[in-house]
Amino acid sequence: MTDILLIILILVSGFFIVQMLLRKSPNLASININNLPEIKAERQKQIILQGRLYRSAKSLSARFKKILEPIQDQINLNFKNYYQRLRSFEHELKRKGEKQLSEAVDKSQTIDSFLVEAKQLINSEEYQKAEDKLIDGLSLDTHNVEAYKLLVDLYRARKQFDEAKETLEYLLRLTHEADSSVYFSLADIAKERGNLKQAEDDYLRSISLSDDNYLYFLSLAEVYLELDDKEKALQTAQRAYILAPNNPKILDFLINLCIIIQDKALANDYLEQLKVVNPENNKIIEFNEKIDNLS
């Protein structure tokens, strides 16, 4: 019972305390902290400091402006002169670039004309004139691969195999040993001179760099036949045939080879293909007779 009375007393006391606070709350709300002397003094102090900083900055700016005024015109003039020099330099570079390009185009056209004339002279068997033209071209461009290749053709036409070989060996260095046609020409020279093993090696090098040229395979097959390796000759010629099945020269070689190795069925197959590709070929009758005589 005593506990209940104590709780009731606490609740009543709390109620009276809340009521007293609510009566005084309007007076508390009406207090304005901006009116307190300490707050006013602090704010006034901030306003004074801001004013001083503004005046100091303005004064400093005026001083710098006064110092820079005498040299401002000179700075502007120097910048203008620098810009003009830069523009002049740009125009000069452009002019030189256009001149060099024009000279390079003229040079290239001149070399091309020399090469065209040299080809015509070689075909006309005017070898000395052709050589003079090629040397003129090489004097303009000492690294012109086509000019050197034409020189090789010229030397081979003259049967100057040593000169042709030396030129090709220089071309190997010039092309970083990456030009299949150079090895092919070396192989042709070796073959013409009877060095069949060297020819085989060089033809194989040309094929390793370009395995889509039927002429490389056919030439190698001819070397194998001369070396009396008929099996390799047939396999290599058939690779040439795959690349150019309608080439009469390849068919001619295959028919002859099949007759040599006594393969009548295969010879007839290639002969039928030759009849389709080149029905006017004069060898067809001869081939027919030879094949018929095979057992």
TIVEXVO-172253 format. One record per residue: residue in three letters; y, x, z of N, C-alpha, C, O in turn. Coordinates in steps of 0.05 Angstrom, whole numbers, padded with zeros to 5 digits, always signed. Each point is the difference from the previous one (the first is absolute). Layout:
BEGIN
AlaYXZYXZYXZYXZ
...
//
This chain:
BEGIN
Met-00024+00017+00000+00024-00017+00000+00025+00018+00000+00020-00006-00014
Thr-00021+00027+00029+00023+00018+00002+00006+00013-00027+00023+00003-00007
Asp-00045+00003-00007+00004+00013-00027+00013-00019-00019+00017+00009-00016
Ile-00023-00034+00017+00012-00020-00018+00029-00003+00005+00016-00001-00019
Leu-00008+00001+00045+00028-00003+00007+00016+00025-00010+00022-00002-00009
Leu-00035+00025+00011+00014+00025-00008+00005+00000-00030+00021+00008-00009
Ile-00040-00018-00007+00003-00001-00029+00023-00019-00008+00016+00006-00018
Ile-00015-00029+00032+00020-00020-00006+00028+00012+00006+00018-00004-00016
Leu-00016+00018+00038+00026+00013+00008+00009+00020-00020+00024+00001-00007
Ile-00043+00015-00004+00007+00020-00021+00010-00013-00025+00020+00009-00012
Leu-00032-00031+00003+00007-00014-00024+00028-00012+00003+00016+00001-00019
Val-00010-00013+00042+00027-00012+00004+00021+00021+00000+00021-00004-00012
Ser-00026+00027+00025+00019+00022+00001+00006+00010-00029+00022+00006-00007
Gly-00043-00004-00009+00003+00010-00027+00017-00020-00017+00016+00009-00016
Phe-00019-00034+00020+00015-00020-00014+00029+00003+00005+00017-00001-00018
Phe-00009+00004+00045+00028+00003+00007+00012+00025-00011+00024+00000-00008
Ile-00039+00022+00006+00010+00025-00010+00007-00003-00030+00020+00010-00009
Val-00038-00023-00006+00004-00004-00029+00025-00017-00005+00015+00006-00018
Gln-00011-00026+00034+00024-00017-00004+00025+00015+00005+00020-00004-00015
Met-00019+00022+00034+00024+00016+00006+00006+00019-00024+00023+00004-00007
Leu-00044+00007-00005+00005+00018-00023+00011-00015-00024+00017+00010-00014
Leu-00028-00034+00009+00010-00016-00022+00029-00008+00003+00015-00001-00020
Arg-00006-00004+00045+00028-00007+00004+00018+00023-00006+00022-00004-00010
Lys-00031+00029+00016+00017+00024-00004-00002+00011-00029+00016+00017-00007
Ser-00036-00025-00010-00004+00011-00026+00024-00003-00019+00005+00019-00015
Pro+00011-00041+00015+00023-00002-00018+00020+00022+00006+00012+00011-00019
Asn-00009-00003+00045+00019+00021+00007-00010+00027-00011+00016+00017-00008
Leu-00043-00012+00009-00011+00025-00009+00004+00002-00031+00006+00022-00010
Ala-00011-00044-00004+00002+00000-00029+00028+00005-00010+00005+00011-00021
Ser+00015-00018+00038+00028+00002-00009+00011+00029+00004+00023+00005-00008
Ile-00039+00013+00019+00010+00027+00004-00002+00015-00027-00021-00001-00012
Asn+00043+00013+00002+00002+00015-00025+00000+00030+00006+00019+00010+00013
Ile-00041+00004-00022-00001+00029+00007+00021+00016-00014+00007+00022+00008
Asn+00004-00033-00030+00021+00014-00015+00025+00003+00017+00017+00017-00006
Asn-00014-00034+00026+00024+00001+00016-00002+00020+00023+00020+00006+00014
Leu-00043+00006-00011-00003+00020+00022+00016+00024-00007+00000+00009-00023
Pro+00014+00003+00042+00017+00023-00005-00015+00024-00011+00010+00014-00017
Glu-00034-00009+00027-00015+00024-00010-00007-00002-00029+00003+00019-00015
Ile-00011-00044+00006-00007-00004-00029+00024+00003-00017-00001+00013-00021
Lys+00024-00024+00030+00024+00002-00016+00009+00029-00003+00007+00009-00022
Ala-00009+00007+00043+00008+00028-00001-00018+00016-00019+00010+00017-00015
Glu-00036-00023+00015-00018+00015-00017+00005-00006-00029-00001+00018-00017
Arg+00006-00044+00011+00005-00008-00028+00026+00012-00010+00002+00009-00023
Gln+00018-00008+00040+00026+00011-00008-00003+00030-00006+00012+00011-00019
Lys-00029+00002+00035-00005+00029-00004-00013+00005-00027+00006+00019-00014
Gln-00026-00037+00006-00013+00003-00026+00019-00004-00023-00001+00015-00020
Ile+00019-00034+00022+00020-00005-00021+00018+00024-00004+00006+00008-00022
Ile+00002+00005+00044+00018+00023-00001-00015+00023-00014+00011+00014-00017
Leu-00036-00009+00025-00016+00022-00012-00004-00005-00030+00002+00019-00016
Gln-00008-00043+00008-00004-00006-00029+00026+00005-00016-00001+00010-00022
Gly+00023-00017+00034+00026+00005-00013+00005+00030-00004+00009+00009-00021
Arg-00015+00006+00042+00003+00030-00002-00017+00012-00022+00009+00016-00016
Leu-00035-00025+00015-00018+00011-00020+00010-00007-00028-00002+00017-00018
Tyr+00011-00041+00014+00010-00009-00027+00023+00017-00009+00002+00009-00023
Arg+00018-00004+00043+00024+00015-00007-00008+00029-00006+00012+00013-00017
Ser-00031-00002+00032-00009+00028-00004-00013+00003-00027+00005+00020-00015
Ala-00022-00039+00008-00013+00001-00027+00020-00002-00022-00003+00014-00020
Lys+00022-00031+00023+00020-00004-00021+00017+00025-00003+00007+00008-00022
Ser+00000+00005+00044+00016+00024+00000-00016+00023-00014+00011+00015-00015
Leu-00037-00013+00023-00017+00021-00012-00003-00004-00030+00001+00020-00015
Ser-00004-00044+00006-00002-00006-00029+00025+00008-00014-00001+00011-00022
Ala+00024-00017+00034+00025+00007-00013+00003+00030-00003+00010+00010-00020
Arg-00019+00005+00041+00002+00029-00001-00018+00012-00023+00009+00017-00015
Phe-00034-00027+00013-00017+00009-00021+00011-00006-00028-00001+00016-00018
Lys+00012-00040+00016+00013-00007-00026+00022+00018-00007+00003+00008-00024
Lys+00013-00001+00044+00023+00018-00005-00009+00028-00008+00012+00014-00016
Ile-00035-00005+00029-00010+00027-00006-00012+00001-00028+00004+00019-00015
Leu-00018-00041+00007-00014+00000-00026+00018-00006-00024-00007+00007-00022
Glu+00030-00019+00027+00018-00007-00022+00006+00023-00019-00001-00004-00024
Pro+00008+00028+00035+00008+00022-00018-00023+00010-00018+00005+00009-00023
Ile-00030-00011+00032-00022+00010-00016-00016-00022-00015-00018+00006-00015
Gln+00026-00031+00019-00014-00022-00013+00002+00002-00030-00020-00004-00014
Asp+00044+00010+00004+00004+00002-00029-00017+00022-00011-00012-00002-00022
Gln+00010+00025+00036-00015+00023-00009-00030-00007-00001-00015+00007-00018
Ile+00006-00022+00039-00028-00008+00001-00006-00018-00024-00021+00003-00014
Asn+00039-00022+00008-00004-00018-00022-00001+00015-00027-00016-00006-00017
Leu+00034+00026+00015+00001+00016-00025-00025+00016-00003-00011+00002-00022
Asn+00002+00011+00044-00025+00016-00002-00024-00017-00008-00017+00008-00016
Phe+00016-00032+00028-00022-00018-00007+00000-00008-00029-00020-00002-00013
Lys+00045-00004+00003+00003-00008-00028-00009+00023-00018-00013-00005-00020
Asn+00022+00030+00026-00008+00023-00016-00030+00005+00000-00012+00006-00020
Tyr+00000-00010+00044-00029+00004+00002-00015-00021-00016-00019+00006-00014
Tyr+00029-00031+00014-00013-00021-00015+00002+00005-00030-00019-00004-00015
Gln+00043+00014+00006+00004+00007-00028-00019+00022-00009-00011+00000-00021
Arg+00008+00021+00039-00018+00022-00007-00029-00009-00002-00015+00008-00017
Leu+00008-00027+00036-00027-00011+00000-00005-00015-00026-00021+00002-00012
Arg+00040-00018+00003-00003-00015-00025-00002+00019-00024-00016-00005-00018
Ser+00033+00026+00018-00001+00019-00022-00027+00014-00001-00012+00004-00021
Phe+00001+00003+00045-00026+00013+00001-00022-00019-00010-00018+00009-00014
Glu+00020-00034+00021-00019-00020-00009+00001-00002-00031-00021-00001-00013
His+00045-00001+00002+00003-00002-00029-00011+00025-00014-00013-00002-00021
Glu+00017+00025+00033-00009+00025-00012-00031+00001+00000-00012+00009-00020
Leu+00000-00017+00042-00029-00001+00001-00012-00020-00021-00020+00006-00013
Lys+00033-00028+00011-00008-00020-00020+00002+00011-00028-00018-00003-00017
Arg+00040+00017+00011+00005+00011-00026-00022+00021-00007-00011+00001-00022
Lys+00006+00017+00042-00020+00021-00004-00028-00012-00004-00016+00009-00016
Gly+00010-00030+00032-00026-00013-00003-00004-00012-00027-00021+00002-00012
Glu+00042-00016+00002-00001-00012-00027-00003+00022-00021-00015-00004-00020
Lys+00029+00026+00024-00002+00022-00020-00028+00012+00000-00011+00005-00021
Gln+00000+00000+00045-00027+00011+00001-00021-00019-00012-00018+00009-00013
Leu+00022-00035+00018-00019-00020-00011+00002+00001-00030-00021-00001-00014
Ser+00045+00001+00004+00004+00001-00029-00012+00025-00013-00013-00001-00021
Glu+00017+00024+00035-00011+00025-00010-00031-00001+00001-00013+00010-00019
Ala+00002-00022+00040-00029-00002+00003-00012-00017-00022-00021+00006-00012
Val+00035-00029+00006-00009-00018-00021+00001+00014-00027-00019-00001-00016
Asp+00041+00015+00010+00003+00015-00025-00021+00021-00003-00012+00004-00021
Lys+00007+00010+00044-00020+00021+00000-00028-00011-00006-00016+00011-00016
Ser+00010-00033+00029-00027-00013-00004-00003-00009-00029-00021+00003-00011
Gln+00042-00015+00000-00001-00009-00027-00004+00023-00020-00014-00002-00019
Thr+00028+00024+00025-00002+00024-00017-00029+00011+00001-00011+00006-00021
Ile+00000-00004+00045-00028+00010+00002-00019-00019-00014-00018+00010-00014
Asp+00022-00036+00017-00018-00019-00014+00001+00003-00030-00020-00001-00014
Ser+00044+00006+00004+00003+00004-00029-00014+00025-00009-00012+00001-00022
Phe+00013+00020+00038-00014+00025-00006-00030-00005-00001-00014+00010-00018
Leu+00004-00025+00037-00029-00006+00001-00009-00016-00024-00021+00006-00012
Val+00037-00026+00004-00007-00016-00023-00001+00018-00026-00019-00002-00015
Glu+00039+00018+00012+00001+00018-00023-00023+00020+00000-00012+00005-00020
Ala+00006+00005+00044-00022+00020+00002-00027-00013-00007-00016+00012-00014
Lys+00011-00037+00022-00024-00014-00008-00003-00003-00030-00021+00005-00012
Gln+00044-00012+00000+00000-00004-00029-00006+00027-00014-00014+00001-00020
Leu+00026+00020+00030-00004+00027-00012-00029+00009+00004-00011+00013-00018
Ile-00001-00019+00041-00028+00008+00004-00018-00015-00019-00019+00011-00012
Asn+00024-00037+00008-00016-00016-00019+00004+00010-00028-00019-00002-00017
Ser+00042+00013+00011+00005+00012-00027-00009+00029-00002+00004+00013-00020
Glu-00016-00003+00042-00010+00027+00002+00023+00021-00003-00005+00023-00008
Glu+00028-00031+00015+00023+00019+00001+00002+00010+00029+00018-00007+00015
Tyr-00037+00024-00008-00004+00007+00027+00023+00017+00012+00007-00004+00023
Gln+00004+00022-00038+00021+00017+00010+00025-00017+00007+00013+00004+00020
Lys-00006-00022-00038+00023-00017+00005-00005-00018+00024+00018-00005+00017
Ala-00043-00004-00015-00007-00017+00023+00003+00016+00026+00010-00011+00020
Glu-00020+00036-00020+00002+00016+00024+00029+00005+00007+00007+00000+00024
Asp+00011+00005-00043+00028+00004+00005+00013-00024+00013+00015+00002+00019
Lys-00023-00026-00029+00011-00025+00012-00009-00003+00029+00015-00008+00017
Leu-00040+00014-00012-00011-00003+00027+00013+00020+00019+00006-00007+00023
Ile-00001+00031-00032+00013+00020+00017+00029-00008+00006+00010+00004+00022
Asp+00003-00016-00042+00027-00011+00004+00000-00021+00022+00017-00002+00017
Gly-00038-00016-00019-00002-00021+00020-00005+00011+00028+00011-00009+00020
Leu-00029+00029-00019-00006+00012+00026+00023+00016+00012+00001+00004+00024
Ser+00017+00005-00041+00024+00014+00010+00018-00019+00016+00016+00008+00017
Leu-00018-00034-00024+00016-00020+00014-00015-00011+00025+00013-00007+00020
Asp-00039+00007-00022-00017-00010+00023-00025+00017+00001-00020-00005-00014
Thr+00020+00025+00032-00022+00019+00001-00025-00013+00013-00021+00013+00000
His+00023-00037+00009-00024-00013+00013-00009-00025-00016-00013-00017+00011
Asn+00020+00016-00036-00007-00023-00016-00030+00001-00008-00007+00017-00017
Val-00008-00034+00029-00030+00001-00004-00007-00006-00029-00018+00013-00011
Glu+00031-00033-00001-00007-00008-00027+00005+00023-00020-00015+00003-00019
Ala+00037+00012+00024+00006+00022-00018-00023+00021+00001-00008+00011-00021
Tyr-00002-00005+00045-00021+00019+00003-00026-00010-00013-00015+00015-00012
Lys+00010-00041+00014-00024-00012-00012+00001+00002-00030-00020+00005-00014
Leu+00044-00009+00002+00003+00003-00028-00004+00030-00009-00011+00005-00021
Leu+00020+00013+00038-00005+00028-00006-00030+00006-00001-00009+00016-00016
Val-00006-00028+00035-00029+00004+00000-00012-00011-00026-00017+00014-00012
Asp+00026-00037+00003-00010-00011-00025+00006+00019-00023-00016+00004-00018
Leu+00040+00007+00018+00009+00018-00021-00018+00026+00000-00009+00009-00021
Tyr+00004+00002+00045-00016+00024+00002-00029-00005-00008-00013+00017-00013
Arg+00003-00040+00020-00027-00007-00008-00002-00004-00031-00020+00008-00012
Ala+00040-00019+00001+00000-00004-00029+00001+00028-00014-00011+00003-00022
Arg+00024+00016+00034+00001+00027-00011-00025+00017+00008-00002+00023-00008
Lys-00015-00035+00024-00024+00014+00011+00009+00023+00019-00015+00019+00003
Gln+00038-00023+00009+00009+00020+00020-00010-00010+00027+00016-00009+00017
Phe-00041+00012-00012-00012-00012+00024+00009+00014+00026+00003-00014+00021
Asp+00002+00039-00022+00009+00014+00024+00027-00010+00009+00005-00006+00024
Glu+00013+00002-00043+00027-00010+00006-00002-00029+00010+00014-00008+00019
Ala-00031-00007-00032-00004-00028+00009-00011-00001+00028+00010-00016+00016
Lys-00029+00032-00010-00012+00001+00027+00020+00008+00021+00001-00012+00022
Glu+00015+00033-00028+00021+00009+00019+00020-00022+00005+00008-00004+00023
Thr-00001-00011-00044+00020-00022+00004-00012-00022+00017+00013-00011+00017
Leu-00039+00005-00021-00013-00021+00015-00003+00008+00030+00003-00016+00018
Glu-00008+00041-00014-00002+00010+00028+00027-00001+00014+00001-00006+00024
Tyr+00020+00010-00038+00027-00003+00011+00005-00030+00006+00012-00007+00020
Leu-00021-00010-00038+00003-00029+00004-00015-00010+00024+00009-00018+00014
Leu-00032+00031-00008-00015-00008+00024+00017+00005+00025+00001-00017+00018
Arg+00014+00039-00017+00017+00005+00023+00024-00019+00000+00009-00010+00021
Leu+00001+00005-00045+00023-00018-00002-00006-00028+00008+00017-00014+00012
Thr-00041+00005-00018-00008-00028+00007-00017-00001+00026-00012-00021+00006
His+00011+00043+00009-00015+00001+00025-00030-00008-00004-00012-00012+00017
Glu+00002+00020-00040-00029-00004-00007-00007-00030+00002-00023-00007+00008
Ala+00041-00010-00015-00005-00029+00003+00001-00014-00027-00001-00025-00001
Asp+00003+00040-00021+00002-00013-00027-00027+00003-00014-00008+00023-00007
Ser-00006-00045+00003-00027+00001-00011+00000+00010-00029-00019+00013-00009
Ser+00041-00018-00006+00001+00008-00028+00001+00030-00003-00008+00011-00020
Val+00019+00003+00041+00001+00029-00001-00028+00012+00001-00007+00018-00015
Tyr-00009-00029+00033-00028+00009+00002-00016-00007-00025-00017+00015-00009
Phe+00023-00038-00002-00013-00009-00025+00005+00020-00023-00017+00007-00015
Ser+00043+00002+00013+00007+00019-00021-00014+00027+00005-00009+00013-00018
Leu+00008-00005+00044-00014+00025+00006-00029-00002-00007-00012+00020-00010
Ala+00000-00043+00015-00028-00004-00007-00004+00001-00031-00020+00012-00009
Asp+00038-00024-00005-00002+00001-00030+00001+00028-00010-00015+00008-00018
Ile+00033+00008+00030+00003+00029-00009-00026+00015+00007-00010+00016-00017
Ala+00000-00021+00041-00025+00014+00008-00023-00008-00019-00016+00017-00008
Lys+00015-00042+00000-00021-00010-00018+00003+00013-00027-00019+00008-00013
Glu+00044-00007+00003+00005+00012-00026-00008+00029-00001-00008+00011-00020
Arg+00011+00002+00043-00006+00029+00002-00029+00005+00007-00009+00023+00003
Gly-00006-00045+00000-00029+00003+00006-00007+00003+00029-00023+00005+00006
Asn+00042-00008+00012-00005+00003+00028-00006-00028+00012+00016-00013+00011
Leu-00041+00005-00016-00008-00028+00006-00001-00006+00030+00008-00022+00008
Lys-00016+00041+00009-00001-00005+00029+00029-00003+00011+00004-00017+00017
Gln+00014+00033-00027+00028-00003+00008+00011-00027-00010+00015-00013+00014
Ala-00023+00006-00038+00009-00026-00011-00010-00023+00018+00014-00019+00005
Glu-00040+00021+00003-00011-00020+00017+00016-00003+00026+00007-00022+00009
Asp-00001+00044+00004+00015+00000+00025+00028-00013-00004+00009-00016+00016
Asp+00004+00024-00037+00027-00011-00005+00000-00030-00007+00018-00015+00009
Tyr-00038+00007-00024-00002-00029-00006-00006-00016+00025+00012-00021+00004
Leu-00029+00032+00013-00005-00013+00026+00025-00002+00017+00004-00020+00014
Arg+00013+00041-00015+00025-00001+00016+00018-00021-00012+00013-00015+00016
Ser-00012+00012-00042+00018-00020-00012-00010-00028+00007+00016-00018+00006
Ile-00043+00014-00005-00011-00026+00007+00005-00006+00030+00005-00023+00007
Ser-00006+00043+00010+00005-00004+00029+00029-00010+00004+00005-00014+00020
Leu+00013+00021-00038+00028-00008+00003+00005-00026-00014+00019-00015+00006
Ser-00035+00008-00026+00004-00024-00016-00027-00009-00011-00009+00010-00021
Asp-00004-00029+00035-00027-00008-00008+00000-00025-00017-00020-00014-00003
Asp+00043+00007-00010+00001-00023-00017+00007+00007-00029+00008-00017-00016
Asn-00012+00043+00009+00006+00009-00027-00027+00005-00014-00014+00019+00007
Tyr+00007-00036-00026-00026+00002-00013-00003+00027-00015-00022+00011-00003
Leu+00045+00000-00007-00001+00025-00016-00010+00023+00017-00014+00018-00010
Tyr+00021-00018+00036-00009+00021+00018-00031+00000+00002-00013+00021+00000
Phe+00002-00046+00003-00029-00002+00003-00014+00007-00026-00021+00013+00000
Leu+00032-00022-00022-00013+00006-00026+00000+00030-00006-00020+00011-00009
Ser+00042+00002+00015+00002+00029-00004-00020+00015+00018-00013+00019-00009
Leu+00010-00028+00034-00019+00012+00018-00029-00005-00010-00017+00018+00001
Ala+00012-00042-00012-00026-00006-00010-00007+00019-00024-00023+00009-00003
Glu+00043-00003-00013-00005+00018-00023-00007+00028+00010-00017+00014-00011
Val+00030-00005+00033-00006+00026+00012-00029+00000+00011-00015+00019-00004
Tyr+00007-00041+00017-00027-00001+00011-00021+00001-00023-00021+00012+00003
Leu+00028-00025-00025-00019+00001-00023-00002+00028-00011-00022+00009-00007
Glu+00044+00005+00006+00000+00028-00009-00015+00018+00020-00013+00020-00008
Leu+00014-00028+00033-00015+00015+00021-00030-00008+00001-00015+00010+00016
Asp+00008-00029-00034-00027-00011-00002-00009-00015+00025-00023-00001+00007
Asp+00043-00011+00006-00006-00017+00023+00003-00029-00010+00021-00013+00005
Lys-00042+00003-00018+00003-00026-00014+00002-00023+00020+00014-00020-00006
Glu-00026+00022+00029+00001-00022+00020+00029-00003+00010+00010-00022+00001
Lys+00003+00044+00006+00027-00001+00009+00019-00009-00023+00019-00014+00005
Ala-00026+00023-00029+00017-00008-00023-00001-00030-00004+00021-00012-00005
Leu-00045+00000+00008-00003-00029-00003+00015-00015+00022+00015-00019-00005
Gln-00019+00027+00030+00013-00013+00022+00030+00001-00002+00014-00019+00005
Thr-00003+00042-00013+00029+00004-00002+00011-00016-00023+00021-00012+00003
Ala-00035+00012-00026+00009-00016-00023+00000-00030+00006+00017-00015-00009
Gln-00037+00006+00025-00001-00028+00008+00023-00008+00018+00009-00023-00001
Arg+00001+00042+00017+00024-00006+00016+00024-00002-00018+00018-00017+00006
Ala-00017+00033-00027+00022-00003-00019-00002-00027-00014+00020-00013-00005
Tyr-00045+00004-00001-00004-00025-00014+00009-00024+00018+00011-00020-00010
Ile-00016+00022+00036+00009-00021+00018+00030-00003-00001+00011-00022+00002
Leu+00003+00044-00004+00029+00000-00001+00011-00010-00027+00021-00012-00001
Ala-00036+00018-00020+00010-00008-00027-00024-00008-00017-00009+00015-00017
Pro-00002-00039+00021-00025-00008-00013+00003-00004-00031-00020-00001-00014
Asn+00044-00002+00005+00005-00004-00029+00010+00024-00014+00010-00002-00023
Asn-00013+00025+00035+00010+00024-00012-00022+00011-00019-00021+00008+00009
Pro+00027-00006-00035-00020+00009-00019-00010+00029+00005-00023+00006-00005
Lys+00041+00011+00015-00007+00028+00004-00021+00002+00022-00019+00016-00002
Ile+00022-00033+00023-00020+00000+00022-00026-00010-00010-00021+00011+00006
Leu+00022-00033-00021-00025-00012-00011-00014+00019-00019-00025+00003+00001
Asp+00040+00011-00017-00011+00020-00018-00015+00022+00016-00023+00007-00007
Phe+00035+00003+00029-00012+00020+00016-00026-00010+00013-00020+00013+00000
Leu+00021-00038+00011-00023-00011+00014-00023-00005-00019-00023+00005+00007
Ile+00029-00014-00032-00022-00005-00019-00013+00026-00007-00024+00002+00000
Asn+00040+00018-00006-00011+00027-00006-00017+00011+00023-00022+00011-00005
Leu+00032-00014+00029-00014+00010+00024-00027-00015+00004-00020+00012+00006
Cys+00021-00038-00010-00025-00016+00003-00021+00007-00021-00024+00000+00005
Ile+00034+00007-00029-00019+00009-00021-00012+00026+00008-00024+00005-00004
Ile+00041+00013+00016-00010+00027+00009-00022-00003+00021-00020+00013+00000
Ile+00025-00032+00019-00019-00003+00023-00022-00020-00007-00016-00006+00017
Gln+00016-00004-00042-00021-00018-00009-00001-00027+00014-00021-00011+00004
Asp+00045+00001+00003+00001-00026+00013+00009-00021-00021+00024-00005-00003
Lys-00044-00006-00010+00005-00018-00023+00014-00026+00008+00019-00008-00013
Ala-00028-00003+00035+00011-00026+00009+00030+00003+00007+00017-00016-00008
Leu-00011+00037+00023+00028+00005+00008+00017+00007-00024+00024-00008-00001
Ala-00035+00023-00017+00015+00007-00025+00007-00025-00016+00022-00002-00010
Asn-00041-00016+00008+00005-00025-00014+00021-00017+00014+00017-00013-00014
Asp-00017+00013+00041+00021-00015+00014+00028+00010-00006+00018-00016-00006
Tyr-00015+00042+00007+00026+00011-00006+00008-00003-00030+00023-00003-00006
Leu-00043+00004-00011+00005-00004-00029+00010-00028-00005+00018-00004-00016
Glu-00030-00016+00029+00009-00028-00003+00029-00003+00009+00015-00014-00012
Gln-00009+00028+00033+00028-00001+00010+00019+00013-00020+00022-00010-00004
Leu-00031+00032-00008+00017+00013-00020+00004-00018-00025+00022+00000-00011
Lys-00042-00015+00004+00003-00018-00023+00020-00022+00005+00015-00008-00018
Val-00013+00000+00043+00020-00021+00008+00028+00012+00001+00019-00011-00011
Val-00017+00035+00023+00026+00013+00004+00011+00011-00026+00024-00003-00006
Asn-00041+00016-00010+00009+00014-00024-00020-00004-00023-00015+00018-00007
Pro+00014-00042-00004-00021-00006-00020+00002+00017-00026-00019+00002-00015
Glu+00042+00009+00010+00004+00016-00024-00007+00030+00005+00004+00016-00018
Asn-00014-00010+00041-00007+00028+00006-00021+00010-00019-00021-00012-00003
Asn+00027+00035-00010-00018+00012-00020-00026+00010+00012-00019+00004-00014
Lys+00019+00000+00041-00024+00012+00012-00021-00021+00007-00023+00007+00007
Ile+00029-00032-00010-00018-00021+00009-00027+00001-00016-00021-00002+00012
Ile+00023+00006-00038-00025+00002-00016-00016+00024+00008-00025-00001+00003
Glu+00038+00024+00002-00013+00024+00008-00014-00003+00027-00022+00008+00005
Phe+00037-00021+00013-00012-00005+00027-00024-00019-00002-00020+00005+00014
Asn+00022-00025-00031-00023-00018-00003-00025+00015-00009-00022-00005+00011
Glu+00025+00022-00030-00022+00016-00010-00012+00018+00021-00025+00001+00003
Lys+00042+00012+00012-00010+00018+00021-00014-00015+00022-00021+00009+00011
Ile+00032-00032-00004-00013-00016+00022-00027-00011-00010-00019-00001+00016
Asp+00018-00007-00041-00025-00011-00011-00022+00021+00000-00024-00006+00002
Asn+00032+00031-00004-00020+00022-00001-00010+00008+00027-00018+00016+00003
Leu+00031-00027+00018-00009+00007+00027-00026-00015+00006-00004-00022-00009
Ser-00013+00035+00024-00026-00012+00006+00003-00021+00022-00020-00012+00008
//
